[in-house]
Amino acid sequence: MTLDRDQNISSMRFTVIDPSDDNSYTMLDYISCFLCEDKGEDRLTVTSDKVDRKPAQYDRLMTADEFFLKVETLNNQHFFTTSRYAYTHLHSSGEYENTSYDGPYFILEGTELKQLQTSHSLDKDYRNYGSIQVIGSNSSGSYQTSEGTTESIIIR
């Protein structure tokens, strides 16, 4: 998901997995560009693909409600408004996994957001936690992760 400086959604891309029945799953890919420079891209595209078995990562995925609740919590705490960049890109695999960062990072547990300065391996075990990368960029279409542009958030 990409936000502009005014916190409007510029574009988003995500996949939702719907358990259609006991034996099959529908994977829905959503792609939308609301504020793209090329007006021909200003549309929502939804594609679907039915698979006959559970995707390998399915049991480790957070629900769409969980993910967007975390994004809303960060927004309510004005986490995205402090960027000096024109655009803020949010990136997440959507999986609960073993998450590790060496430098400063944030932890969002419930609605409590706190910043830690050292490697979390010294203070708590964060296996089966999700993560969101918040990346600043002056371009709506591209970004690079680096120490100066990226904030890492462990979520649960």
N, C-alpha and C positions, 0 to 999 in steps of 0.2 A: 504494500500500500504506500502511496506517495501523497504527502500533504504539502500544500503550498504554505507560504509564510502566514497567511490568514487562517490556517488550519482547515482549509477546504480540501476535500479529497480530490487530488489531481488525477490519480489513476489507481487501479488495484487489480491484483491478479491472485486468485486463490483457488484451491481445489477442496470440494466437499465430497465426502464419501458417504453414500446413503445405502444402508443395508436393505436392499429391495425385498429380500425374503431370506429364508434360512441358508440358501445355497448360492446366492448371487449378490453382487454389490454394484451400485451405479456410481461412477466417478464423474462428478460435474465440475468442469473447469469454467470459472468466471473470469473474464478479462474485460476491463472497462477503462476508458480514458476520457474523463469528463472535461478536462481543461487542457487538452493537447494542442500543441501549436498547429498541427495538421488537422483541420476541422473534419476531414474524412475519417479520422480515427475516433471522433466523439460518438461512441456507441458502446453498447454492452453486447458482448459475445459470450454465449453459453454453449459449451459442447458437452456431450456426455458419452460415456463408454461403459458398457456393462461387462463386468468380469465375473467369471464363474466361481472364483474362490476368493476368500478373504485376502486383501492386500497384506503383504508381510508386516508392514508397520501399523496396521489397523489398531491393534491392542495398545499401542503406545501413543496414539493420537489424542490430542485434546479436542473437545467439541468446539464447534464454531461459537457457541454461546460463551464457553470459557475464554476463548481467545479474545473475542471482541469485548468481553467484560474487562479483561486485563488492559486492553487498549483504552477503553473508556476510563478506567481507574487512573492510568497514566495521564490521560488528557485532563481529567478533573484535577489532578495535582500539578497541572501546568508544566508537565515534563517536556512537551513538544514546543512550547512557546519560547524557550530560551535559546534556540538555535540562531546562529549568526548567518545561516545559509538560507537561500531562497526556497529550498525544498528539504523535506525530511522524509527519508525512505525507511519504512518499517519492514524488516525481513525476519521471518521465522519459519522453521521447518514444520512447526505445529506438533512436534513429537516431544513426549516426555522422555528424556534421555540423560546420559551422564554429561553434565555441563561443566565446563572448566574454563576459567579465565585467569591469567597471571597478573594483570594490572588492576587498576580501579574498575569496579563494576557495581551494579545495583542489584538488589534483591527485592522482589515484590511478592510478599506472602499475604494473601487476602488483599486487604487494602493498604497494608503497611509497606512503604517504600523506604529503603535505607541504602546508603552508599557504604561500600567497604573499600579500603585502600590496598589490601594485600590479597594474595592468593587465598581463595576460600578453603583450600585443602587444609589449612591450618585451623579453621574454626568450625566448619560444619560439612557434613557429607551431603552433596547436592545431586545424588543419583535420582533418576526419574523426575527431574525438574525440566521445565521447558525453558526456552530463551527467546528473547527478541533483541535484534540488533537495530539500533536507531542510528541512522547514517545521514549526516548532513551533506548537501550538495547544492551547487548553483545551477544544476541542470535537472530538468524533470525526467529525462530519459536515461541518465547514466549516473553511476556513483562508484566510488572506491572506498573500501574500508581501510582505515588507518587510525593511528592513535589520536590524531587531531580531529577526525570526522566522525568517529564511531563511539557510541555508548552501548554497553552490553548490560542486559537485564536478565537475571535468572528469575523465572516465574513459577509459581505453584498455586 
